[in-house]
Amino acid sequence: MTIITIFVGVLMIMSGIYAVEAKKILDSFIALSLLSLLSVFLFVIMKAPDVAITEASVGAGLTTAVLILALRRIGGEKK
């Protein structure tokens, strides 16, 4: 279980770096969503299902939807 935790942690770090360094904003949003989903996986491993459900709904779902809708509203990807 420790190896899986370390692997997911490394993936989270890579996702965070990609979110910062991505050229397109939409790619950055997708990387942030992946980061949230990976944290959900870690919460499940740590036996905190209530926190995992909250992170999945708010962090991965709602936040990503709001960011994509805001990007669409301002027309940020058309340039």
mmJSON file of the N, C-alpha and C atoms, coordinates in Angstrom:
{"data_MODEL":{"atom_site":{
"group_PDB":["ATOM","ATOM","ATOM","ATOM","ATOM","ATOM","ATOM","ATOM","ATOM","ATOM","ATOM","ATOM","ATOM","ATOM","ATOM","ATOM","ATOM","ATOM","ATOM","ATOM","ATOM","ATOM","ATOM","ATOM","ATOM","ATOM","ATOM","ATOM","ATOM","ATOM","ATOM","ATOM","ATOM","ATOM","ATOM","ATOM","ATOM","ATOM","ATOM","ATOM","ATOM","ATOM","ATOM","ATOM","ATOM","ATOM","ATOM","ATOM","ATOM","ATOM","ATOM","ATOM","ATOM","ATOM","ATOM","ATOM","ATOM","ATOM","ATOM","ATOM","ATOM","ATOM","ATOM","ATOM","ATOM","ATOM","ATOM","ATOM","ATOM","ATOM","ATOM","ATOM","ATOM","ATOM","ATOM","ATOM","ATOM","ATOM","ATOM","ATOM","ATOM","ATOM","ATOM","ATOM","ATOM","ATOM","ATOM","ATOM","ATOM","ATOM","ATOM","ATOM","ATOM","ATOM","ATOM","ATOM","ATOM","ATOM","ATOM","ATOM","ATOM","ATOM","ATOM","ATOM","ATOM","ATOM","ATOM","ATOM","ATOM","ATOM","ATOM","ATOM","ATOM","ATOM","ATOM","ATOM","ATOM","ATOM","ATOM","ATOM","ATOM","ATOM","ATOM","ATOM","ATOM","ATOM","ATOM","ATOM","ATOM","ATOM","ATOM","ATOM","ATOM","ATOM","ATOM","ATOM","ATOM","ATOM","ATOM","ATOM","ATOM","ATOM","ATOM","ATOM","ATOM","ATOM","ATOM","ATOM","ATOM","ATOM","ATOM","ATOM","ATOM","ATOM","ATOM","ATOM","ATOM","ATOM","ATOM","ATOM","ATOM","ATOM","ATOM","ATOM","ATOM","ATOM","ATOM","ATOM","ATOM","ATOM","ATOM","ATOM","ATOM","ATOM","ATOM","ATOM","ATOM","ATOM","ATOM","ATOM","ATOM","ATOM","ATOM","ATOM","ATOM","ATOM","ATOM","ATOM","ATOM","ATOM","ATOM","ATOM","ATOM","ATOM","ATOM","ATOM","ATOM","ATOM","ATOM","ATOM","ATOM","ATOM","ATOM","ATOM","ATOM","ATOM","ATOM","ATOM","ATOM","ATOM","ATOM","ATOM","ATOM","ATOM","ATOM","ATOM","ATOM","ATOM","ATOM","ATOM","ATOM","ATOM","ATOM","ATOM","ATOM","ATOM","ATOM","ATOM","ATOM","ATOM","ATOM","ATOM","ATOM","ATOM","ATOM","ATOM","ATOM"],
"id":[1,2,3,4,5,6,7,8,9,10,11,12,13,14,15,16,17,18,19,20,21,22,23,24,25,26,27,28,29,30,31,32,33,34,35,36,37,38,39,40,41,42,43,44,45,46,47,48,49,50,51,52,53,54,55,56,57,58,59,60,61,62,63,64,65,66,67,68,69,70,71,72,73,74,75,76,77,78,79,80,81,82,83,84,85,86,87,88,89,90,91,92,93,94,95,96,97,98,99,100,101,102,103,104,105,106,107,108,109,110,111,112,113,114,115,116,117,118,119,120,121,122,123,124,125,126,127,128,129,130,131,132,133,134,135,136,137,138,139,140,141,142,143,144,145,146,147,148,149,150,151,152,153,154,155,156,157,158,159,160,161,162,163,164,165,166,167,168,169,170,171,172,173,174,175,176,177,178,179,180,181,182,183,184,185,186,187,188,189,190,191,192,193,194,195,196,197,198,199,200,201,202,203,204,205,206,207,208,209,210,211,212,213,214,215,216,217,218,219,220,221,222,223,224,225,226,227,228,229,230,231,232,233,234,235,236,237],
"type_symbol":["N","C","C","N","C","C","N","C","C","N","C","C","N","C","C","N","C","C","N","C","C","N","C","C","N","C","C","N","C","C","N","C","C","N","C","C","N","C","C","N","C","C","N","C","C","N","C","C","N","C","C","N","C","C","N","C","C","N","C","C","N","C","C","N","C","C","N","C","C","N","C","C","N","C","C","N","C","C","N","C","C","N","C","C","N","C","C","N","C","C","N","C","C","N","C","C","N","C","C","N","C","C","N","C","C","N","C","C","N","C","C","N","C","C","N","C","C","N","C","C","N","C","C","N","C","C","N","C","C","N","C","C","N","C","C","N","C","C","N","C","C","N","C","C","N","C","C","N","C","C","N","C","C","N","C","C","N","C","C","N","C","C","N","C","C","N","C","C","N","C","C","N","C","C","N","C","C","N","C","C","N","C","C","N","C","C","N","C","C","N","C","C","N","C","C","N","C","C","N","C","C","N","C","C","N","C","C","N","C","C","N","C","C","N","C","C","N","C","C","N","C","C","N","C","C","N","C","C","N","C","C","N","C","C","N","C","C"],
"label_atom_id":["N","CA","C","N","CA","C","N","CA","C","N","CA","C","N","CA","C","N","CA","C","N","CA","C","N","CA","C","N","CA","C","N","CA","C","N","CA","C","N","CA","C","N","CA","C","N","CA","C","N","CA","C","N","CA","C","N","CA","C","N","CA","C","N","CA","C","N","CA","C","N","CA","C","N","CA","C","N","CA","C","N","CA","C","N","CA","C","N","CA","C","N","CA","C","N","CA","C","N","CA","C","N","CA","C","N","CA","C","N","CA","C","N","CA","C","N","CA","C","N","CA","C","N","CA","C","N","CA","C","N","CA","C","N","CA","C","N","CA","C","N","CA","C","N","CA","C","N","CA","C","N","CA","C","N","CA","C","N","CA","C","N","CA","C","N","CA","C","N","CA","C","N","CA","C","N","CA","C","N","CA","C","N","CA","C","N","CA","C","N","CA","C","N","CA","C","N","CA","C","N","CA","C","N","CA","C","N","CA","C","N","CA","C","N","CA","C","N","CA","C","N","CA","C","N","CA","C","N","CA","C","N","CA","C","N","CA","C","N","CA","C","N","CA","C","N","CA","C","N","CA","C","N","CA","C","N","CA","C","N","CA","C","N","CA","C","N","CA","C","N","CA","C","N","CA","C"],
"label_alt_id":[null,null,null,null,null,null,null,null,null,null,null,null,null,null,null,null,null,null,null,null,null,null,null,null,null,null,null,null,null,null,null,null,null,null,null,null,null,null,null,null,null,null,null,null,null,null,null,null,null,null,null,null,null,null,null,null,null,null,null,null,null,null,null,null,null,null,null,null,null,null,null,null,null,null,null,null,null,null,null,null,null,null,null,null,null,null,null,null,null,null,null,null,null,null,null,null,null,null,null,null,null,null,null,null,null,null,null,null,null,null,null,null,null,null,null,null,null,null,null,null,null,null,null,null,null,null,null,null,null,null,null,null,null,null,null,null,null,null,null,null,null,null,null,null,null,null,null,null,null,null,null,null,null,null,null,null,null,null,null,null,null,null,null,null,null,null,null,null,null,null,null,null,null,null,null,null,null,null,null,null,null,null,null,null,null,null,null,null,null,null,null,null,null,null,null,null,null,null,null,null,null,null,null,null,null,null,null,null,null,null,null,null,null,null,null,null,null,null,null,null,null,null,null,null,null,null,null,null,null,null,null,null,null,null,null,null,null],
"label_comp_id":["MET","MET","MET","THR","THR","THR","ILE","ILE","ILE","ILE","ILE","ILE","THR","THR","THR","ILE","ILE","ILE","PHE","PHE","PHE","VAL","VAL","VAL","GLY","GLY","GLY","VAL","VAL","VAL","LEU","LEU","LEU","MET","MET","MET","ILE","ILE","ILE","MET","MET","MET","SER","SER","SER","GLY","GLY","GLY","ILE","ILE","ILE","TYR","TYR","TYR","ALA","ALA","ALA","VAL","VAL","VAL","GLU","GLU","GLU","ALA","ALA","ALA","LYS","LYS","LYS","LYS","LYS","LYS","ILE","ILE","ILE","LEU","LEU","LEU","ASP","ASP","ASP","SER","SER","SER","PHE","PHE","PHE","ILE","ILE","ILE","ALA","ALA","ALA","LEU","LEU","LEU","SER","SER","SER","LEU","LEU","LEU","LEU","LEU","LEU","SER","SER","SER","LEU","LEU","LEU","LEU","LEU","LEU","SER","SER","SER","VAL","VAL","VAL","PHE","PHE","PHE","LEU","LEU","LEU","PHE","PHE","PHE","VAL","VAL","VAL","ILE","ILE","ILE","MET","MET","MET","LYS","LYS","LYS","ALA","ALA","ALA","PRO","PRO","PRO","ASP","ASP","ASP","VAL","VAL","VAL","ALA","ALA","ALA","ILE","ILE","ILE","THR","THR","THR","GLU","GLU","GLU","ALA","ALA","ALA","SER","SER","SER","VAL","VAL","VAL","GLY","GLY","GLY","ALA","ALA","ALA","GLY","GLY","GLY","LEU","LEU","LEU","THR","THR","THR","THR","THR","THR","ALA","ALA","ALA","VAL","VAL","VAL","LEU","LEU","LEU","ILE","ILE","ILE","LEU","LEU","LEU","ALA","ALA","ALA","LEU","LEU","LEU","ARG","ARG","ARG","ARG","ARG","ARG","ILE","ILE","ILE","GLY","GLY","GLY","GLY","GLY","GLY","GLU","GLU","GLU","LYS","LYS","LYS","LYS","LYS","LYS"],
"label_asym_id":["A","A","A","A","A","A","A","A","A","A","A","A","A","A","A","A","A","A","A","A","A","A","A","A","A","A","A","A","A","A","A","A","A","A","A","A","A","A","A","A","A","A","A","A","A","A","A","A","A","A","A","A","A","A","A","A","A","A","A","A","A","A","A","A","A","A","A","A","A","A","A","A","A","A","A","A","A","A","A","A","A","A","A","A","A","A","A","A","A","A","A","A","A","A","A","A","A","A","A","A","A","A","A","A","A","A","A","A","A","A","A","A","A","A","A","A","A","A","A","A","A","A","A","A","A","A","A","A","A","A","A","A","A","A","A","A","A","A","A","A","A","A","A","A","A","A","A","A","A","A","A","A","A","A","A","A","A","A","A","A","A","A","A","A","A","A","A","A","A","A","A","A","A","A","A","A","A","A","A","A","A","A","A","A","A","A","A","A","A","A","A","A","A","A","A","A","A","A","A","A","A","A","A","A","A","A","A","A","A","A","A","A","A","A","A","A","A","A","A","A","A","A","A","A","A","A","A","A","A","A","A","A","A","A","A","A","A"],
"label_entity_id":["1","1","1","1","1","1","1","1","1","1","1","1","1","1","1","1","1","1","1","1","1","1","1","1","1","1","1","1","1","1","1","1","1","1","1","1","1","1","1","1","1","1","1","1","1","1","1","1","1","1","1","1","1","1","1","1","1","1","1","1","1","1","1","1","1","1","1","1","1","1","1","1","1","1","1","1","1","1","1","1","1","1","1","1","1","1","1","1","1","1","1","1","1","1","1","1","1","1","1","1","1","1","1","1","1","1","1","1","1","1","1","1","1","1","1","1","1","1","1","1","1","1","1","1","1","1","1","1","1","1","1","1","1","1","1","1","1","1","1","1","1","1","1","1","1","1","1","1","1","1","1","1","1","1","1","1","1","1","1","1","1","1","1","1","1","1","1","1","1","1","1","1","1","1","1","1","1","1","1","1","1","1","1","1","1","1","1","1","1","1","1","1","1","1","1","1","1","1","1","1","1","1","1","1","1","1","1","1","1","1","1","1","1","1","1","1","1","1","1","1","1","1","1","1","1","1","1","1","1","1","1","1","1","1","1","1","1"],
"label_seq_id":[1,1,1,2,2,2,3,3,3,4,4,4,5,5,5,6,6,6,7,7,7,8,8,8,9,9,9,10,10,10,11,11,11,12,12,12,13,13,13,14,14,14,15,15,15,16,16,16,17,17,17,18,18,18,19,19,19,20,20,20,21,21,21,22,22,22,23,23,23,24,24,24,25,25,25,26,26,26,27,27,27,28,28,28,29,29,29,30,30,30,31,31,31,32,32,32,33,33,33,34,34,34,35,35,35,36,36,36,37,37,37,38,38,38,39,39,39,40,40,40,41,41,41,42,42,42,43,43,43,44,44,44,45,45,45,46,46,46,47,47,47,48,48,48,49,49,49,50,50,50,51,51,51,52,52,52,53,53,53,54,54,54,55,55,55,56,56,56,57,57,57,58,58,58,59,59,59,60,60,60,61,61,61,62,62,62,63,63,63,64,64,64,65,65,65,66,66,66,67,67,67,68,68,68,69,69,69,70,70,70,71,71,71,72,72,72,73,73,73,74,74,74,75,75,75,76,76,76,77,77,77,78,78,78,79,79,79],
"pdbx_PDB_ins_code":[null,null,null,null,null,null,null,null,null,null,null,null,null,null,null,null,null,null,null,null,null,null,null,null,null,null,null,null,null,null,null,null,null,null,null,null,null,null,null,null,null,null,null,null,null,null,null,null,null,null,null,null,null,null,null,null,null,null,null,null,null,null,null,null,null,null,null,null,null,null,null,null,null,null,null,null,null,null,null,null,null,null,null,null,null,null,null,null,null,null,null,null,null,null,null,null,null,null,null,null,null,null,null,null,null,null,null,null,null,null,null,null,null,null,null,null,null,null,null,null,null,null,null,null,null,null,null,null,null,null,null,null,null,null,null,null,null,null,null,null,null,null,null,null,null,null,null,null,null,null,null,null,null,null,null,null,null,null,null,null,null,null,null,null,null,null,null,null,null,null,null,null,null,null,null,null,null,null,null,null,null,null,null,null,null,null,null,null,null,null,null,null,null,null,null,null,null,null,null,null,null,null,null,null,null,null,null,null,null,null,null,null,null,null,null,null,null,null,null,null,null,null,null,null,null,null,null,null,null,null,null,null,null,null,null,null,null],
"Cartn_x":[0.822,0.0,0.864,2.037,2.908,3.416,3.71,4.198,3.112,1.881,0.764,0.598,0.722,0.596,1.686,2.91,4.012,3.8,3.347,3.093,2.009,0.927,-0.144,0.352,1.178,1.749,2.623,3.415,4.255,3.378,2.307,1.384,0.73,0.424,-0.18,0.8,2.056,3.063,3.219,3.27,3.399,2.186,1.013,-0.204,-0.213,0.242,0.313,1.301,2.448,3.448,2.903,2.227,1.662,0.562,-0.222,-1.276,-0.696,0.453,1.082,1.747,2.369,3.179,2.433,1.172,0.437,0.263,0.316,0.165,-1.291,-2.196,-3.621,-4.264,-5.197,-5.873,-6.739,-7.374,-8.22,-7.408,-6.205,-5.327,-4.979,-4.816,-4.523,-5.702,-6.917,-8.108,-8.235,-7.942,-8.025,-6.978,-5.792,-4.756,-5.164,-5.818,-6.306,-7.39,-8.238,-9.265,-8.638,-7.609,-6.886,-6.256,-5.708,-5.121,-6.167,-7.361,-8.432,-8.854,-8.93,-9.308,-8.253,-6.993,-5.937,-5.992,-6.344,-6.483,-7.67,-8.719,-9.848,-9.37,-8.531,-7.984,-7.181,-6.389,-5.613,-6.51,-7.577,-8.507,-9.178,-9.477,-10.072,-9.068,-7.809,-6.768,-6.611,-6.718,-6.568,-7.842,-8.825,-10.087,-10.853,-10.96,-11.761,-12.765,-13.777,-14.687,-15.528,-15.849,-16.64,-15.856,-14.586,-13.733,-13.535,-13.438,-13.264,-14.488,-15.651,-16.876,-16.982,-16.639,-16.686,-15.678,-14.476,-13.451,-13.861,-14.471,-14.897,-15.982,-16.929,-18.036,-17.641,-16.914,-16.565,-15.276,-14.221,-12.923,-12.86,-13.299,-13.19,-14.386,-15.564,-16.752,-17.132,-17.506,-18.056,-17.018,-15.836,-14.809,-14.401,-14.246,-13.881,-14.986,-16.23,-17.341,-17.401,-17.206,-17.256,-16.109,-14.925,-13.782,-13.974,-14.489,-14.712,-15.82,-16.878,-17.944,-17.448,-16.624,-16.067,-15.147,-14.353,-13.475,-14.288,-15.364,-16.234,-16.912,-17.292,-17.993,-17.091,-15.835,-14.94,-14.287,-14.462,-13.889,-12.389,-11.832,-10.393,-9.635,-10.266,-9.564,-9.639,-10.289,-10.451,-9.238,-8.343,-7.18,-6.168],
"Cartn_y":[-1.191,0.0,1.252,1.203,2.37,2.731,1.71,1.968,2.641,2.207,2.826,4.274,4.525,5.883,6.789,6.287,7.078,7.323,6.296,6.449,7.483,7.427,8.412,9.812,9.899,11.191,11.776,10.922,11.393,11.857,11.101,11.523,12.858,13.058,14.331,15.476,15.263,16.317,16.624,15.575,15.784,16.519,16.166,16.838,18.305,18.579,19.964,20.795,20.211,20.93,21.167,20.152,20.331,21.391,21.445,22.451,23.859,24.023,25.343,25.668,24.678,24.918,24.734,24.35,24.091,25.372,25.209,26.363,26.787,25.809,26.113,26.071,26.97,27.028,25.787,25.3,24.12,22.904,22.766,21.676,21.808,23.026,23.268,22.855,23.16,22.773,21.25,20.58,19.123,18.525,19.115,18.635,18.858,19.974,20.215,19.219,18.882,17.875,16.513,16.176,14.92,14.916,16.05,16.177,15.916,16.45,16.209,14.75,14.134,12.721,11.844,12.185,11.423,11.612,12.804,13.005,12.229,12.081,11.237,9.802,9.322,7.973,7.841,8.856,8.811,8.847,9.626,9.669,8.318,7.64,6.302,5.335,5.424,4.563,4.853,6.13,6.506,6.277,5.622,5.261,6.486,7.483,8.662,8.851,7.985,8.041,9.317,9.896,11.123,12.285,12.362,13.405,13.146,11.857,11.506,11.882,11.634,11.99,13.495,14.23,15.688,16.207,15.671,16.104,15.769,14.605,14.226,15.141,15.467,16.299,17.752,18.281,19.708,19.94,19.223,19.479,19.069,17.861,17.367,17.761,17.766,18.029,19.475,20.049,21.407,22.458,22.377,23.369,23.318,22.115,21.979,22.529,22.234,22.737,24.259,24.833,26.301,26.936,26.355,26.916,26.821,25.698,25.547,26.471,26.615,27.543,28.979,29.331,30.688,30.928,29.924,30.042,30.192,29.439,29.542,30.91,31.402,32.691,33.849,33.805,34.902,34.663,33.468,33.169,33.088,32.5,32.456,31.538,30.527,29.574,29.939,31.026,31.37,32.063,32.512,33.255,32.332],
"Cartn_z":[0.0,0.0,0.0,0.573,0.608,-0.779,-1.589,-2.945,-3.771,-3.592,-4.314,-3.877,-2.593,-2.083,-2.656,-2.692,-3.25,-4.736,-5.457,-6.892,-7.158,-6.39,-6.567,-6.183,-5.167,-4.778,-5.876,-6.508,-7.626,-8.786,-9.065,-10.12,-9.795,-8.513,-8.105,-8.309,-7.977,-8.175,-9.659,-10.477,-11.926,-12.487,-12.006,-12.46,-12.053,-10.849,-10.395,-11.194,-11.496,-12.309,-13.715,-14.277,-15.612,-15.604,-14.529,-14.438,-14.445,-13.84,-13.8,-15.132,-15.75,-16.948,-18.266,-18.245,-19.486,-20.296,-21.61,-22.506,-22.619,-22.656,-22.758,-21.378,-21.177,-19.886,-19.67,-20.73,-20.605,-20.17,-20.704,-20.264,-18.786,-18.349,-16.938,-16.058,-16.519,-15.76,-15.679,-16.768,-16.776,-15.839,-15.811,-14.893,-13.437,-13.161,-11.799,-11.415,-12.373,-12.109,-11.826,-12.592,-12.353,-10.965,-10.573,-9.232,-8.149,-8.347,-7.376,-7.344,-8.521,-8.552,-7.889,-8.072,-7.406,-5.892,-5.455,-4.01,-3.464,-4.269,-3.861,-3.629,-4.542,-4.392,-3.096,-2.794,-1.549,-0.317,-0.385,0.752,0.964,-0.111,0.014,0.634,0.225,0.812,2.299,2.678,4.087,4.895,4.266,4.919,5.426,4.56,4.85,3.711,3.647,2.492,2.439,3.587,3.563,2.949,3.263,2.685,1.191,0.824,-0.586,-1.403,-0.855,-1.577,-1.738,-0.694,-0.777,-1.788,-1.769,-2.724,-4.15,-4.341,-5.689,-6.209,-5.349,-5.821,-5.966,-5.0,-5.041,-5.827,-5.471,-6.095,-7.547,-7.831,-9.205,-10.054,-9.472,-10.276,-10.384,-9.274,-9.292,-9.697,-9.128,-9.434,-10.906,-11.432,-12.845,-13.743,-13.404,-14.206,-14.176,-13.006,-12.888,-13.663,-13.578,-14.3,-15.814,-16.281,-17.727,-18.204,-17.427,-17.808,-17.809,-16.844,-16.816,-18.006,-18.356,-19.522,-20.797,-20.894,-22.07,-22.116,-20.958,-20.886,-21.328,-20.943,-21.32,-22.674,-23.231,-24.542,-24.528,-23.488,-23.31,-24.254,-24.824,-25.689,-27.158,-27.519,-28.926,-29.515,-28.687,-29.197,-29.791],
"occupancy":[1.0,1.0,1.0,1.0,1.0,1.0,1.0,1.0,1.0,1.0,1.0,1.0,1.0,1.0,1.0,1.0,1.0,1.0,1.0,1.0,1.0,1.0,1.0,1.0,1.0,1.0,1.0,1.0,1.0,1.0,1.0,1.0,1.0,1.0,1.0,1.0,1.0,1.0,1.0,1.0,1.0,1.0,1.0,1.0,1.0,1.0,1.0,1.0,1.0,1.0,1.0,1.0,1.0,1.0,1.0,1.0,1.0,1.0,1.0,1.0,1.0,1.0,1.0,1.0,1.0,1.0,1.0,1.0,1.0,1.0,1.0,1.0,1.0,1.0,1.0,1.0,1.0,1.0,1.0,1.0,1.0,1.0,1.0,1.0,1.0,1.0,1.0,1.0,1.0,1.0,1.0,1.0,1.0,1.0,1.0,1.0,1.0,1.0,1.0,1.0,1.0,1.0,1.0,1.0,1.0,1.0,1.0,1.0,1.0,1.0,1.0,1.0,1.0,1.0,1.0,1.0,1.0,1.0,1.0,1.0,1.0,1.0,1.0,1.0,1.0,1.0,1.0,1.0,1.0,1.0,1.0,1.0,1.0,1.0,1.0,1.0,1.0,1.0,1.0,1.0,1.0,1.0,1.0,1.0,1.0,1.0,1.0,1.0,1.0,1.0,1.0,1.0,1.0,1.0,1.0,1.0,1.0,1.0,1.0,1.0,1.0,1.0,1.0,1.0,1.0,1.0,1.0,1.0,1.0,1.0,1.0,1.0,1.0,1.0,1.0,1.0,1.0,1.0,1.0,1.0,1.0,1.0,1.0,1.0,1.0,1.0,1.0,1.0,1.0,1.0,1.0,1.0,1.0,1.0,1.0,1.0,1.0,1.0,1.0,1.0,1.0,1.0,1.0,1.0,1.0,1.0,1.0,1.0,1.0,1.0,1.0,1.0,1.0,1.0,1.0,1.0,1.0,1.0,1.0,1.0,1.0,1.0,1.0,1.0,1.0,1.0,1.0,1.0,1.0,1.0,1.0,1.0,1.0,1.0,1.0,1.0,1.0],
"B_iso_or_equiv":[0.0,0.0,0.0,0.0,0.0,0.0,0.0,0.0,0.0,0.0,0.0,0.0,0.0,0.0,0.0,0.0,0.0,0.0,0.0,0.0,0.0,0.0,0.0,0.0,0.0,0.0,0.0,0.0,0.0,0.0,0.0,0.0,0.0,0.0,0.0,0.0,0.0,0.0,0.0,0.0,0.0,0.0,0.0,0.0,0.0,0.0,0.0,0.0,0.0,0.0,0.0,0.0,0.0,0.0,0.0,0.0,0.0,0.0,0.0,0.0,0.0,0.0,0.0,0.0,0.0,0.0,0.0,0.0,0.0,0.0,0.0,0.0,0.0,0.0,0.0,0.0,0.0,0.0,0.0,0.0,0.0,0.0,0.0,0.0,0.0,0.0,0.0,0.0,0.0,0.0,0.0,0.0,0.0,0.0,0.0,0.0,0.0,0.0,0.0,0.0,0.0,0.0,0.0,0.0,0.0,0.0,0.0,0.0,0.0,0.0,0.0,0.0,0.0,0.0,0.0,0.0,0.0,0.0,0.0,0.0,0.0,0.0,0.0,0.0,0.0,0.0,0.0,0.0,0.0,0.0,0.0,0.0,0.0,0.0,0.0,0.0,0.0,0.0,0.0,0.0,0.0,0.0,0.0,0.0,0.0,0.0,0.0,0.0,0.0,0.0,0.0,0.0,0.0,0.0,0.0,0.0,0.0,0.0,0.0,0.0,0.0,0.0,0.0,0.0,0.0,0.0,0.0,0.0,0.0,0.0,0.0,0.0,0.0,0.0,0.0,0.0,0.0,0.0,0.0,0.0,0.0,0.0,0.0,0.0,0.0,0.0,0.0,0.0,0.0,0.0,0.0,0.0,0.0,0.0,0.0,0.0,0.0,0.0,0.0,0.0,0.0,0.0,0.0,0.0,0.0,0.0,0.0,0.0,0.0,0.0,0.0,0.0,0.0,0.0,0.0,0.0,0.0,0.0,0.0,0.0,0.0,0.0,0.0,0.0,0.0,0.0,0.0,0.0,0.0,0.0,0.0,0.0,0.0,0.0,0.0,0.0,0.0],
"pdbx_formal_charge":[null,null,null,null,null,null,null,null,null,null,null,null,null,null,null,null,null,null,null,null,null,null,null,null,null,null,null,null,null,null,null,null,null,null,null,null,null,null,null,null,null,null,null,null,null,null,null,null,null,null,null,null,null,null,null,null,null,null,null,null,null,null,null,null,null,null,null,null,null,null,null,null,null,null,null,null,null,null,null,null,null,null,null,null,null,null,null,null,null,null,null,null,null,null,null,null,null,null,null,null,null,null,null,null,null,null,null,null,null,null,null,null,null,null,null,null,null,null,null,null,null,null,null,null,null,null,null,null,null,null,null,null,null,null,null,null,null,null,null,null,null,null,null,null,null,null,null,null,null,null,null,null,null,null,null,null,null,null,null,null,null,null,null,null,null,null,null,null,null,null,null,null,null,null,null,null,null,null,null,null,null,null,null,null,null,null,null,null,null,null,null,null,null,null,null,null,null,null,null,null,null,null,null,null,null,null,null,null,null,null,null,null,null,null,null,null,null,null,null,null,null,null,null,null,null,null,null,null,null,null,null,null,null,null,null,null,null],
"auth_seq_id":[1,1,1,2,2,2,3,3,3,4,4,4,5,5,5,6,6,6,7,7,7,8,8,8,9,9,9,10,10,10,11,11,11,12,12,12,13,13,13,14,14,14,15,15,15,16,16,16,17,17,17,18,18,18,19,19,19,20,20,20,21,21,21,22,22,22,23,23,23,24,24,24,25,25,25,26,26,26,27,27,27,28,28,28,29,29,29,30,30,30,31,31,31,32,32,32,33,33,33,34,34,34,35,35,35,36,36,36,37,37,37,38,38,38,39,39,39,40,40,40,41,41,41,42,42,42,43,43,43,44,44,44,45,45,45,46,46,46,47,47,47,48,48,48,49,49,49,50,50,50,51,51,51,52,52,52,53,53,53,54,54,54,55,55,55,56,56,56,57,57,57,58,58,58,59,59,59,60,60,60,61,61,61,62,62,62,63,63,63,64,64,64,65,65,65,66,66,66,67,67,67,68,68,68,69,69,69,70,70,70,71,71,71,72,72,72,73,73,73,74,74,74,75,75,75,76,76,76,77,77,77,78,78,78,79,79,79],
"auth_comp_id":["MET","MET","MET","THR","THR","THR","ILE","ILE","ILE","ILE","ILE","ILE","THR","THR","THR","ILE","ILE","ILE","PHE","PHE","PHE","VAL","VAL","VAL","GLY","GLY","GLY","VAL","VAL","VAL","LEU","LEU","LEU","MET","MET","MET","ILE","ILE","ILE","MET","MET","MET","SER","SER","SER","GLY","GLY","GLY","ILE","ILE","ILE","TYR","TYR","TYR","ALA","ALA","ALA","VAL","VAL","VAL","GLU","GLU","GLU","ALA","ALA","ALA","LYS","LYS","LYS","LYS","LYS","LYS","ILE","ILE","ILE","LEU","LEU","LEU","ASP","ASP","ASP","SER","SER","SER","PHE","PHE","PHE","ILE","ILE","ILE","ALA","ALA","ALA","LEU","LEU","LEU","SER","SER","SER","LEU","LEU","LEU","LEU","LEU","LEU","SER","SER","SER","LEU","LEU","LEU","LEU","LEU","LEU","SER","SER","SER","VAL","VAL","VAL","PHE","PHE","PHE","LEU","LEU","LEU","PHE","PHE","PHE","VAL","VAL","VAL","ILE","ILE","ILE","MET","MET","MET","LYS","LYS","LYS","ALA","ALA","ALA","PRO","PRO","PRO","ASP","ASP","ASP","VAL","VAL","VAL","ALA","ALA","ALA","ILE","ILE","ILE","THR","THR","THR","GLU","GLU","GLU","ALA","ALA","ALA","SER","SER","SER","VAL","VAL","VAL","GLY","GLY","GLY","ALA","ALA","ALA","GLY","GLY","GLY","LEU","LEU","LEU","THR","THR","THR","THR","THR","THR","ALA","ALA","ALA","VAL","VAL","VAL","LEU","LEU","LEU","ILE","ILE","ILE","LEU","LEU","LEU","ALA","ALA","ALA","LEU","LEU","LEU","ARG","ARG","ARG","ARG","ARG","ARG","ILE","ILE","ILE","GLY","GLY","GLY","GLY","GLY","GLY","GLU","GLU","GLU","LYS","LYS","LYS","LYS","LYS","LYS"],
"auth_asym_id":["A","A","A","A","A","A","A","A","A","A","A","A","A","A","A","A","A","A","A","A","A","A","A","A","A","A","A","A","A","A","A","A","A","A","A","A","A","A","A","A","A","A","A","A","A","A","A","A","A","A","A","A","A","A","A","A","A","A","A","A","A","A","A","A","A","A","A","A","A","A","A","A","A","A","A","A","A","A","A","A","A","A","A","A","A","A","A","A","A","A","A","A","A","A","A","A","A","A","A","A","A","A","A","A","A","A","A","A","A","A","A","A","A","A","A","A","A","A","A","A","A","A","A","A","A","A","A","A","A","A","A","A","A","A","A","A","A","A","A","A","A","A","A","A","A","A","A","A","A","A","A","A","A","A","A","A","A","A","A","A","A","A","A","A","A","A","A","A","A","A","A","A","A","A","A","A","A","A","A","A","A","A","A","A","A","A","A","A","A","A","A","A","A","A","A","A","A","A","A","A","A","A","A","A","A","A","A","A","A","A","A","A","A","A","A","A","A","A","A","A","A","A","A","A","A","A","A","A","A","A","A","A","A","A","A","A","A"],
"auth_atom_id":["N","CA","C","N","CA","C","N","CA","C","N","CA","C","N","CA","C","N","CA","C","N","CA","C","N","CA","C","N","CA","C","N","CA","C","N","CA","C","N","CA","C","N","CA","C","N","CA","C","N","CA","C","N","CA","C","N","CA","C","N","CA","C","N","CA","C","N","CA","C","N","CA","C","N","CA","C","N","CA","C","N","CA","C","N","CA","C","N","CA","C","N","CA","C","N","CA","C","N","CA","C","N","CA","C","N","CA","C","N","CA","C","N","CA","C","N","CA","C","N","CA","C","N","CA","C","N","CA","C","N","CA","C","N","CA","C","N","CA","C","N","CA","C","N","CA","C","N","CA","C","N","CA","C","N","CA","C","N","CA","C","N","CA","C","N","CA","C","N","CA","C","N","CA","C","N","CA","C","N","CA","C","N","CA","C","N","CA","C","N","CA","C","N","CA","C","N","CA","C","N","CA","C","N","CA","C","N","CA","C","N","CA","C","N","CA","C","N","CA","C","N","CA","C","N","CA","C","N","CA","C","N","CA","C","N","CA","C","N","CA","C","N","CA","C","N","CA","C","N","CA","C","N","CA","C","N","CA","C","N","CA","C","N","CA","C","N","CA","C","N","CA","C","N","CA","C"],
"pdbx_PDB_model_num":[1,1,1,1,1,1,1,1,1,1,1,1,1,1,1,1,1,1,1,1,1,1,1,1,1,1,1,1,1,1,1,1,1,1,1,1,1,1,1,1,1,1,1,1,1,1,1,1,1,1,1,1,1,1,1,1,1,1,1,1,1,1,1,1,1,1,1,1,1,1,1,1,1,1,1,1,1,1,1,1,1,1,1,1,1,1,1,1,1,1,1,1,1,1,1,1,1,1,1,1,1,1,1,1,1,1,1,1,1,1,1,1,1,1,1,1,1,1,1,1,1,1,1,1,1,1,1,1,1,1,1,1,1,1,1,1,1,1,1,1,1,1,1,1,1,1,1,1,1,1,1,1,1,1,1,1,1,1,1,1,1,1,1,1,1,1,1,1,1,1,1,1,1,1,1,1,1,1,1,1,1,1,1,1,1,1,1,1,1,1,1,1,1,1,1,1,1,1,1,1,1,1,1,1,1,1,1,1,1,1,1,1,1,1,1,1,1,1,1,1,1,1,1,1,1,1,1,1,1,1,1,1,1,1,1,1,1]
}}}
